[in-house]
Each structure stands twice: as C-alpha cells, then as structure tokens.
C-alpha cells in the first residue's frame, strides 16, 4: 500500500476507497468551479497512475500465490 502526503503534511494510505473519495471530491470541486478543467485533468491523470499501481500490486499478489517459484522484481527498490 502506498502513502501520500497532503498539503497539510498529513500522511494517508492510498487504496481504492481513498482513490474513489479523491475522485469524487475532485468532481465536486470541478462542478462547483472551485478548480479548473486543467486541474481536474491533472488530478485524473494522477488517479489513473495510482490505479495502475494498485492493479499491478493485485496482479503481482495473484501471480505469487498462483505460481510457487515465480521471481518478480520489487519495483519499490
């Protein structure tokens, strides 16, 4: 699981639920015109990248469980 720091320097764990919360929050900010379309697009791109990493972790966990002798490089190193 990844961690992010917000502007207030608090650390939050990143998981699917938090990504969905952030996505909804961004949509509401865009709807109320509190952020620009460009800012919303930038946030959407970051959310997509985060989702790809979560998907990678899931696929990796499945592969490790399915194949006993599989060696997968650790991307965090």
Residue pairs with C-beta under 8 A, 6 or more apart in sequence:
1 13
1 14
1 15
1 57
2 13
2 14
2 50
2 53
3 11
3 12
3 13
3 14
4 11
4 12
4 14
5 11
5 12
6 12
12 18
14 50
14 54
15 54
16 51
16 54
19 47
19 50
19 51
19 54
22 43
22 47
23 43
23 44
23 47
26 35
26 40
26 43
26 44
26 47
27 40
29 35
29 40
30 37
30 39
30 40
35 43
56 75
60 72
63 70
63 72
64 70
64 72
